[in-house]
């Protein structure tokens, strides 16, 4: 069933990751560019369950932060000032322009921050604006979370500090910039709307409204015609009853 697809994908991902620990050796690199490779450190079945507890203890702070942001925006969404601001921003941008702006914002800012989770504060606002424009949920996810993850993977935060402090350390800055540019281009090619979906959304909404109005008119016409037919049948029945009563009286008089 469709509602179990996410659970299946997560289970398959965990299983594939566990299998890869049996094949691929671990490796790491430092800021000098030296890559060190270790032996294969396979994780057993018990390690999967123990890592689950470690993951929960590690990410509980992020979960609390996300819940706090959700509560904040749930309260903010009830304010008319905020809703008017979202509507004004949505009116000034087309779908393609705002998707590109969102992708570049989260991607570029993530390059220079030490923790991408801080940018989650802006995700609900971008989500509200893009929903107003009529952007698909998958495109919204790609232009916010995915672009931020790409930027954090190619982060040059430490390299920027090294440049400011004049430290002679190889941070693979050029490699990170090249990977970032290529990744963002690929992401924009596959996610940016090809046309102005805002216009198409307005057209579809107008068509829906017209269709609903025509349906309402048809229902009103049908109900009025049915009422007229009922009135006619009632009048015929009343006339028949009158004629029957008259004939009955005439027979009694005879």
C-alpha positions as CSV (number, residue, x, y, z in Angstrom):
1,X,0.0,0.0,0.0
2,X,1.1,3.6,-0.6
3,X,1.1,4.6,3.0
4,X,3.8,2.0,3.7
5,X,6.2,3.2,0.9
6,X,8.2,5.5,3.2
7,X,8.7,2.8,5.8
8,X,9.9,0.4,3.0
9,X,12.3,3.0,1.6
10,X,13.8,3.7,5.1
11,X,14.1,-0.1,5.8
12,X,15.8,-0.7,2.4
13,X,18.2,2.2,3.0
14,X,19.2,1.0,6.4
15,X,19.7,-2.5,5.0
16,X,21.8,-1.3,2.1
17,X,23.9,0.8,4.5
18,X,24.5,-2.1,6.8
19,X,25.5,-4.3,3.8
20,X,28.0,-1.7,2.6
21,X,29.7,-1.7,6.0
22,X,30.6,-5.3,5.3
23,X,32.3,-4.4,2.0
24,X,33.7,-0.8,2.1
25,X,36.5,0.1,4.5
26,X,36.2,3.3,6.5
27,X,38.2,6.4,5.6
28,X,38.7,10.0,6.8
29,X,40.6,13.1,5.7
30,X,41.9,16.1,7.7
31,X,42.2,19.7,6.7
32,X,45.6,19.1,5.3
33,X,44.1,16.9,2.6
34,X,45.6,13.7,3.9
35,X,43.2,10.7,3.5
36,X,43.6,7.8,5.9
37,X,41.9,4.4,5.3
38,X,41.1,2.0,8.0
39,X,40.1,-1.6,7.9
40,X,36.6,-2.9,7.3
41,X,34.6,-2.3,10.5
42,X,31.4,-4.2,9.9
43,X,28.4,-3.4,12.1
44,X,26.5,-6.4,13.4
45,X,22.8,-6.8,13.8
46,X,23.0,-5.8,17.5
47,X,24.9,-2.7,16.3
48,X,21.9,-1.6,14.3
49,X,19.7,-1.5,17.4
50,X,22.4,0.1,19.5
51,X,23.0,2.8,16.9
52,X,19.2,3.5,16.9
53,X,19.5,4.5,20.6
54,X,22.6,6.6,19.9
55,X,20.8,8.3,17.0
56,X,17.8,9.2,19.2
57,X,20.1,10.7,21.9
58,X,22.1,12.6,19.3
59,X,19.1,14.0,17.3
60,X,16.8,14.8,20.2
61,X,18.0,18.4,20.3
62,X,17.2,18.8,16.6
63,X,13.8,17.3,17.1
64,X,13.0,19.8,19.9
65,X,14.2,22.6,17.8
66,X,12.0,21.6,14.9
67,X,9.0,21.3,17.2
68,X,9.7,24.7,18.6
69,X,9.9,26.2,15.0
70,X,6.6,24.4,14.1
71,X,4.9,25.9,17.2
72,X,6.2,29.3,16.4
73,X,4.9,29.3,12.8
74,X,1.6,27.8,13.9
75,X,1.0,30.8,16.1
76,X,2.5,33.2,13.4
77,X,0.1,31.7,10.8
78,X,-2.9,33.0,12.8
79,X,-1.7,36.6,12.4
80,X,-3.2,38.6,9.6
81,X,0.0,40.7,9.2
82,X,2.1,37.6,8.5
83,X,-0.5,36.1,6.0
84,X,-0.7,39.4,4.2
85,X,3.1,39.6,4.0
86,X,3.2,36.0,2.5
87,X,0.6,36.9,0.0
88,X,2.5,40.1,-1.1
89,X,5.7,38.1,-1.6
90,X,3.9,35.4,-3.5
91,X,2.4,38.1,-5.8
92,X,5.8,39.6,-6.7
93,X,7.4,36.3,-7.7
94,X,6.7,33.7,-10.4
95,X,7.1,30.0,-9.5
96,X,10.4,29.5,-11.4
97,X,12.0,32.7,-10.0
98,X,11.1,31.9,-6.4
99,X,12.2,28.3,-6.7
100,X,15.6,29.4,-8.0
101,X,15.9,32.1,-5.3
102,X,15.0,29.6,-2.6
103,X,17.5,27.0,-3.9
104,X,20.4,29.5,-4.1
105,X,19.5,31.1,-0.7
106,X,19.6,27.8,1.2
107,X,22.6,26.5,-0.8
108,X,24.8,29.5,-0.5
109,X,24.0,30.4,3.1
110,X,24.7,26.7,4.1
111,X,28.2,27.1,2.7
112,X,29.1,29.7,5.4
113,X,27.2,28.5,8.5
114,X,28.6,25.8,10.8
115,X,25.2,24.1,11.3
116,X,22.5,23.8,8.6
117,X,19.7,23.2,11.2
118,X,19.7,26.9,12.0
119,X,18.2,27.6,8.5
120,X,15.2,25.4,9.3
121,X,13.7,28.6,10.8
122,X,13.2,30.0,7.3
123,X,11.8,26.8,5.7
124,X,8.1,27.3,6.8
125,X,8.1,30.8,5.3
126,X,9.4,29.6,2.0
127,X,7.0,26.8,2.1
128,X,4.0,29.1,2.6
129,X,5.1,31.4,-0.2
130,X,5.6,28.5,-2.7
131,X,2.3,26.9,-1.8
132,X,0.7,30.3,-2.6
133,X,2.3,30.3,-6.0
134,X,1.4,26.7,-6.6
135,X,4.7,24.9,-6.4
136,X,4.7,21.1,-5.9
137,X,5.7,19.7,-2.5
138,X,8.6,17.8,-3.9
139,X,10.0,20.9,-5.6
140,X,9.6,22.8,-2.2
141,X,11.5,20.0,-0.4
142,X,14.3,20.1,-3.1
143,X,14.6,23.9,-3.1
144,X,14.9,24.1,0.7
145,X,16.1,21.0,2.6
146,X,18.0,19.3,-0.3
147,X,19.8,22.5,-1.4
148,X,20.7,23.2,2.2
149,X,22.2,19.7,2.6
150,X,24.2,20.2,-0.6
151,X,25.6,23.5,0.8
152,X,26.5,22.0,4.2
153,X,28.2,19.0,2.5
154,X,30.3,21.5,0.5
155,X,30.7,23.8,3.4
156,X,33.6,26.3,3.3
157,X,32.9,27.7,6.8
158,X,36.3,26.6,8.2
159,X,38.2,27.5,5.1
160,X,36.8,31.0,5.3
161,X,38.1,31.3,8.9
162,X,41.4,30.0,7.7
163,X,41.6,32.7,5.1
164,X,40.7,35.4,7.6
165,X,43.3,34.1,10.0
166,X,45.9,33.6,7.2
167,X,46.4,30.0,8.1
168,X,48.2,28.0,5.4
169,X,46.0,24.9,5.4
170,X,44.6,23.1,2.4
171,X,40.8,23.0,2.8
172,X,40.1,21.6,-0.7
173,X,38.2,24.9,-1.3
174,X,38.3,24.6,-5.1
175,X,37.0,21.1,-5.0
176,X,34.1,22.1,-2.7
177,X,33.2,25.0,-4.9
178,X,33.2,22.9,-8.1
179,X,31.1,20.2,-6.5
180,X,28.7,22.8,-5.1
181,X,28.2,24.5,-8.5
182,X,27.7,21.3,-10.4
183,X,25.2,19.9,-7.7
184,X,23.2,23.1,-7.7
185,X,23.0,23.3,-11.4
186,X,21.8,19.7,-11.6
187,X,19.2,20.4,-8.8
188,X,17.9,23.4,-10.6
189,X,17.6,21.7,-13.9
190,X,15.5,18.9,-12.4
191,X,13.4,20.9,-10.0
192,X,12.9,24.4,-11.4
193,X,9.5,24.7,-13.1
194,X,9.8,24.9,-16.9
195,X,6.9,27.5,-17.1
196,X,5.1,29.8,-14.8
197,X,3.0,27.5,-12.8
198,X,1.5,30.4,-10.9
199,X,-0.5,31.4,-14.0
200,X,-1.5,27.8,-14.6
201,X,-2.6,27.5,-11.0
202,X,-4.8,30.6,-11.4
203,X,-6.3,29.2,-14.6
204,X,-7.1,25.9,-13.0
205,X,-8.6,27.6,-10.0
206,X,-10.7,29.7,-12.3
207,X,-11.8,26.6,-14.2
208,X,-12.7,24.9,-11.0
209,X,-14.7,27.9,-9.9
210,X,-16.5,28.1,-13.2
211,X,-17.2,24.4,-13.1
212,X,-18.5,24.6,-9.6
213,X,-20.7,27.6,-10.6
214,X,-22.1,25.7,-13.6
215,X,-22.8,22.7,-11.4
216,X,-24.6,24.8,-8.9
217,X,-26.7,26.4,-11.7
218,X,-27.5,22.9,-13.1
219,X,-28.5,21.7,-9.7
220,X,-30.7,24.8,-9.2
221,X,-32.4,24.3,-12.6
222,X,-32.9,20.6,-11.9
223,X,-34.5,21.3,-8.5
224,X,-36.7,24.1,-9.9
225,X,-37.8,21.8,-12.7
226,X,-38.5,19.0,-10.3
227,X,-40.6,21.4,-8.1
228,X,-42.6,22.5,-11.2
229,X,-43.2,18.9,-12.1
230,X,-44.3,18.0,-8.6
231,X,-46.7,21.0,-8.6
232,X,-48.2,19.9,-12.0
233,X,-48.7,16.4,-10.8
234,X,-50.3,17.7,-7.6
235,X,-52.6,20.0,-9.6
236,X,-53.6,17.1,-11.8
237,X,-54.2,14.8,-8.9
238,X,-56.4,17.5,-7.3
239,X,-58.3,18.1,-10.5
240,X,-58.9,14.3,-10.8
241,X,-60.1,14.1,-7.2
242,X,-62.5,17.0,-7.8
243,X,-63.9,15.4,-11.0
244,X,-64.3,12.1,-9.3
245,X,-66.1,13.7,-6.4
246,X,-68.4,15.5,-8.8
247,X,-69.2,12.4,-10.7
248,X,-69.9,10.6,-7.5
249,X,-72.3,13.3,-6.3
250,X,-74.1,13.3,-9.7
251,X,-74.6,9.5,-9.5
252,X,-76.0,9.8,-6.0
253,X,-78.4,12.6,-7.2
254,X,-79.6,10.4,-10.0
